[in-house]
Amino acid sequence: MKLKTVIPALFFLMMIIGCNTGYTGDDGVHLKQYLEPESMKALLESPHAGIMVIDVRPLKAYKKGHLPGAVSVPSPEFDAWFAGKQPDEDLIVYCETGGRAQIVVKKLEEKGFTRVMNWGGYTRWKWEYETD
């Protein structure tokens, strides 16, 4: 009986904390060009008006340090935030390790967003973080 309880719990935990990096929606393959940290740095130094980089970690973590120019939308607030967004927007999502970002990307896909990418964990960033 315990095994039936433990296996689903372990699966869920692995999904949350597992490192998910580079997953894209059906029409988000073009976003993979920003997967490598150096490419993301170039994007953030010369932002592309049509691409939004979103940090889904808690606001407290975001304020301590985030990728320059990233927007804070903590995952519990995501449903309300993306209600006004268009499904054809390019969205790059990241979090602590990539697990939470993947959950958000899947929610976006359920709402018809296909131009999305899970960049993974913010610790992949090799340069100075922006703070608020």
TABEL-V77869 format. One record per residue. N is the residue number from 1. PHI is phi as a letter, one per 40 degrees, with the letter a starting at -180 (* if undefined). BURIAL is # if it has 9 or more other ideal C-beta (glycine too) atoms within 8 Angstrom, else .. Layout:
n=N phi=PHI burial=BURIAL
n=N phi=PHI burial=BURIAL
This chain:
n=1 phi=* burial=.
n=2 phi=c burial=.
n=3 phi=c burial=.
n=4 phi=c burial=.
n=5 phi=c burial=.
n=6 phi=c burial=.
n=7 phi=c burial=.
n=8 phi=c burial=.
n=9 phi=c burial=.
n=10 phi=c burial=.
n=11 phi=c burial=.
n=12 phi=c burial=.
n=13 phi=c burial=.
n=14 phi=c burial=.
n=15 phi=c burial=#
n=16 phi=c burial=#
n=17 phi=c burial=.
n=18 phi=c burial=#
n=19 phi=c burial=.
n=20 phi=b burial=#
n=21 phi=b burial=#
n=22 phi=g burial=#
n=23 phi=c burial=.
n=24 phi=b burial=#
n=25 phi=c burial=#
n=26 phi=d burial=.
n=27 phi=b burial=.
n=28 phi=b burial=#
n=29 phi=d burial=.
n=30 phi=c burial=.
n=31 phi=c burial=#
n=32 phi=c burial=#
n=33 phi=c burial=.
n=34 phi=b burial=#
n=35 phi=c burial=#
n=36 phi=c burial=.
n=37 phi=d burial=.
n=38 phi=c burial=.
n=39 phi=c burial=#
n=40 phi=c burial=#
n=41 phi=c burial=#
n=42 phi=c burial=.
n=43 phi=c burial=#
n=44 phi=c burial=#
n=45 phi=c burial=.
n=46 phi=b burial=.
n=47 phi=d burial=.
n=48 phi=c burial=.
n=49 phi=d burial=.
n=50 phi=c burial=.
n=51 phi=b burial=#
n=52 phi=b burial=.
n=53 phi=b burial=#
n=54 phi=b burial=#
n=55 phi=c burial=#
n=56 phi=b burial=#
n=57 phi=c burial=#
n=58 phi=d burial=.
n=59 phi=d burial=.
n=60 phi=c burial=.
n=61 phi=c burial=#
n=62 phi=d burial=#
n=63 phi=c burial=#
n=64 phi=c burial=.
n=65 phi=i burial=#
n=66 phi=a burial=#
n=67 phi=c burial=#
n=68 phi=d burial=.
n=69 phi=g burial=.
n=70 phi=c burial=#
n=71 phi=c burial=.
n=72 phi=c burial=#
n=73 phi=b burial=#
n=74 phi=d burial=#
n=75 phi=d burial=#
n=76 phi=c burial=.
n=77 phi=c burial=.
n=78 phi=c burial=#
n=79 phi=d burial=.
n=80 phi=c burial=.
n=81 phi=c burial=#
n=82 phi=c burial=#
n=83 phi=d burial=.
n=84 phi=c burial=.
n=85 phi=c burial=#
n=86 phi=c burial=.
n=87 phi=c burial=#
n=88 phi=c burial=.
n=89 phi=c burial=#
n=90 phi=c burial=#
n=91 phi=b burial=#
n=92 phi=b burial=#
n=93 phi=b burial=#
n=94 phi=a burial=#
n=95 phi=a burial=#
n=96 phi=c burial=#
n=97 phi=b burial=#
n=98 phi=h burial=#
n=99 phi=c burial=#
n=100 phi=c burial=#
n=101 phi=c burial=#
n=102 phi=c burial=#
n=103 phi=c burial=#
n=104 phi=c burial=#
n=105 phi=d burial=#
n=106 phi=c burial=.
n=107 phi=c burial=#
n=108 phi=c burial=#
n=109 phi=c burial=#
n=110 phi=c burial=.
n=111 phi=c burial=.
n=112 phi=g burial=.
n=113 phi=c burial=#
n=114 phi=b burial=#
n=115 phi=b burial=#
n=116 phi=b burial=#
n=117 phi=a burial=#
n=118 phi=c burial=#
n=119 phi=c burial=#
n=120 phi=h burial=#
n=121 phi=c burial=#
n=122 phi=c burial=#
n=123 phi=c burial=.
n=124 phi=c burial=#
n=125 phi=c burial=#
n=126 phi=c burial=.
n=127 phi=b burial=.
n=128 phi=c burial=.
n=129 phi=c burial=#
n=130 phi=c burial=#
n=131 phi=b burial=.
n=132 phi=b burial=.
